[in-house]
């Protein structure tokens, strides 16, 4: 096995110069660096990273804790956009840095989280990203100063750096676009009542109505799912109440795209056409749903990939420059993707809406 001395001899430099190239801890002339890198490639030299980490106090590793891997295949319940997209965004951003992302899965067992934090610390990771399944508040162990932590898709009360979606913005912009298409009777079927996203998206819905001079009607707001089981019986009852109104909605905004998928089916069993009779919009822009439904579903994007990338960029900045993100938490906005599930309201219908 080649050694650092073999590399130095072939490149015509000192072992110290080879070390500088490997550790990138001192200036080296470009021609010298190129000669060293060529010698490394020719000899197939592999540096002893563990020993180098001990000397430099840098391992080059950042950890990521998630439950997305164990949850991904064949989950029995319909949920929102898979949190695997958060992991993919983090991986893409890490690949653009000098850091190596090490991913650990909780097995969907919350009791494993503390153990994984300890394991990462034992392996000298330089920082950790913790990924939550959905937008929520968490309470995690306090990390030492030499191992920064960034929360992804969650936040805490300790002012830990966090990256979360701008749920209020997404719902507001979606409803604003619906209003520009002439609709004024806009219903909202929310996610679970205690969800952070439900509170924020409902605020966005109400702000869009207020800005357009449309009075808020509580009868148009229903809970689509009362708990995490996402039981369709909730939807049947909610839609019954909406359709029984003296002035039923012309558009139904759904808490996520999977809810919209079920709404399509329920409406069609009643002979109600989408979008000719009632338009439908979703949230997440889960393309496996939005682009395969007929008609394709208009939806506010949940920017998971961008969020994952942003979390890693913040973590690396904290490691390299000891800079905290400003503001905190960092809100990431997604676009509204407009498709044909919402059409302009016909003039004759506007008269009665």
N, C-alpha and C positions, 0 to 999 in steps of 0.2 A: 504494500500500500504506500502510495506517494506521501511524502511529508512536506511540511512548509519549506524545509531546506532544499528539497528536490525542486520545488517550484522556484525558489530564489535562484538556484544555480542555473536552471534553464532560462529564466528571464533575465539573468545577468544583473540581479539586484540583491540587496540584503534581505534576510528574513524579516527584519523590522519593516521594510518597505512593503513586503507581501502582507504583513499584519495590518498595515495602514490601509491597504486596498480592501482587505477582507472586512475590517471593522468600520471603514469609512470614517475614521476618527481624526484624520489629519490630511492636509492637502497633498496630492500626488499629481505630478505632471501627466497630462492625457496620454502621452506616448508611453510613459512608464506603466500607467494603469493598463493600457492595452496590451503591453508585453506580458504583464503579470496575468491578466485574464486569459490570454492565449496559452500561457504555460499551464494554468489551472485546467483549462479545457483539454489540452493535449495529454496531460498526465492523469486526468480524471481525479484530481485531488478533491477530497471532501474534508472540509475543516471540521474540527471537533467543536461543534456548536455549544455543547454543554460546558466545556472548559472555557470557551470564549465568553459565554454568558456569565460565568462566575467572576471572570476578571473585569468585565465591563458593566456588570449588574444589568445587562440587557439580554433577554432571551430571544427577542424578535417575535414572540408569540402574543397574540391577544385571544382571549377566550370568549365564547358565545354560548349562553345557556338558553335552551329552548325546549318546547315540547312538541314542536311541529313535525319532527321526524316520526315519532311514534303515533301521532294523531293522523298523519296524512293518508294512509291507505285504508279504504273501506270503512270510514267512520260511519256509524249507524245512523247518526242524526244529521240533518241538514244544518249547516252553519253558514257563516258569512265567508268572505274571501279567505282562503287558507293562509295561515301565518307563515307558511313556507316561503311566500313571496318576500317577507321581511328578511328571512335568512338569505335568500338569493341576492337581495340588494346589498346586504352586508358583505357577502362573499365577493361580489363584483367590486365593491369599493376597496376591500382588503387586497385584492389582486393587483390593484394599482399602486399599492404602497410597498414598503420594504417589510411589512409585517405578514406573518402567517396566521390565518384565522383557524383556531381549533374549536370545533363545535361539539358540545355535549348535550345530550337529550335527557330530559327528566323522566322519560317513560310515562308521561302524563301523571306523575306522582309528585305532588307538591312537597312531600316530606324529603325528597331527594335534593331539593334546591340548595340547602345549606351544605350538604355533603359535596356537591359539585363546586361550590365556591371554595371550600377547603382544598379540594383536589387541584383546582386551577392554581391556587396560591402555592401549593407544594411544588407545582411544576413551573413556578416562576413566570407566570404570564405577566405581561406589563400592564394589562387592563382587561376589563370584562364588559361585555354587552349582555344585558338580560332582556330577553324577548318575551312579551306577554301575548297570550292568545287573542285578546281583544282589548280595547281601550279601557283601562281600569286603574284604580289606585292599588299600590302594593306596599308591603312592609318587608324590606330585605335587610340582611346583615349590614352593618356599617363597615365599609372597607378601609384598610389603612391608606395613608396618604400616598404610598408608593405604588398603589394599584387602583387607579381610578375606575369608576363604574359609570356606565351610561345606560339608562333605562330606555327601552324601545317599545312603543305602543302602550306605555304605562307611565305612571308618575308616583311620587311619594310626597310626604310632608317634611322631608329632610332637605329639600332643595337639591336633591341629586340631579345631575344633568339628565335631561329626558327629551325624547323625540316622540311626538304624538301627532295624530292627524287633526286637521282643522275641520272637525265635523260640522260645526256651526256654519262655516263658510260654504262647505260643499252643499248642504241642504238649502241654504239661502240662495245660492246662485242657480241651483236646479229649479227652484220654485220661481225665481225671477224669470227664467227663460220660458217656463210654462205660461206665466202670466203674459209675456210678450206674444204668445200664440193665441191670446184672446180668452183664456180660461180664468174664471173667477171662483167657481165652486171647486176648490181643490182639497181633496181629503188627504189625510196623513195616517197611515198605519204604522205604528211605531214598533220598535223592538221591546225587550223586557223593560218594565217601568223603572227599575232601579239601575239600569245601565247608564254609564256616563254618556255614551253616544246618544241615547234617547233624549236626555236633558238638553244636550248641545244642539242636536239636530232639530228638536222642537223649537228651540230659540231661533234657529236659522229660518225655519218655516214661518214663524210668527213675524220675524223682521221683514221678510220678503213681502208678506201681506201688508204690513204696516206701511212700508215704503211705497206700495202701489195704491194705498188708500182703500184697501179691502178690509172690512171688519172681520175680526177673528170669530169663528163660529166653533165652539167647543164640540158641537155635534158632529163635526167633520173630522175630529181627531179620535182615533180608536187605537187600542193596543192589539197589535197583530199576534204577538207571542207573549204570553204571560209569564213564561219561565224558559229555562234553557232547553227544554224538551222540544221546543218549536212545534207544538202540537197544532195540526191544521184545524182542529175543532175551534180554536180561538179565532182563526181567520173566517171560518164559516159564520160564526156569530157576529163578528165585527162587520163583515160585508152585508149580512142581513140587516143590521141596523142602518148602515149607510144607504143601502138601496131602498129602504123603507121611508127615507126622509121625504118630506113634501117637495123639496128641491134637492134631489140626489146630486152627488158630485159628477163633474164631467171628466175629472182626472183623479186617479188614486196614486199617491206617492207611497212607496213601500220602504220599510226599514232596511231591507237589503234585497239583493237580486234573487236570492232563493225564495224569499217571501213573494216577490213579484211572479216568479215561476208558478207558484201555487195559486196565486190570484188569477193568473191567466186561465188555469184549469177550472177553477171554481166558477169564474164568470162564463166560461164556455159551456159548462154543464147547464147553465141557466139560459143559454141561448143569447148571451150578451157578447157582442163582437168587440174585439180590441184591434184598433183604436176607434172604430167607427161609432160605437155606442158609448164606450167609456175608455179613455186613454189610461195607460199605466206607465209609471216610471219607477226605477229602482235606485239602489245605492250600493256601491262597491266597484262597479264596472268589472264584474267577474266574467271575463270574456267567454268562458266555457258555457255560461248561461246567456249573457246578453246577445252574443252573436249567433246563437243556435236557436233561440226562440223565434217564433214567427207571429207577429212582426218583430224584428230585432228591437231590443229593449234600450230606451234612453236611460242613462244612469250617471250619477255623480261618482267620479273615480275616488276610490280609497287608495292613496298613493303609497302602498306598502313597499314597493321596490325602492322608491326615492327615500322613504323613511329609513330603510335598512342601510342604504348607502350613507345617508346623513349621519346616522348614529356612529358608524365606524370612522367617518371623517372627524367627527367631534372627539372621539376617543383618541385617535392618533394625534390630533392637535394637542390634547391634554397631556399625552405622554411626551411628545417632542418639545412642546413649548409651554407646558403648564398653564394653558389658557382655558378658562371656563367659557362655555357658550353664553352668548347674550342675544336675545333674552332666554330665560329658562322658565318653562319648557319651550323647546323649539316646535313651532307649529308648521306642519307641512301641508300645503294645499294641493288638491287634485283638480283636474278639469272636469267639466260636464261633457259627456260624450253623447251627442244627440243622434238618435236613430228614429225609426218610423213608428214607435209605439205611442207617440204623442203627435197628433196632427193639429193644425190650426182649427179652432172652434168655428163651426159653420155659423154664418150670420144669423140664420133663423133660430139657432140654439142660444146665441148670445142674448137675444131679446128676453128669454125666460130665465137666464142664469143670474 
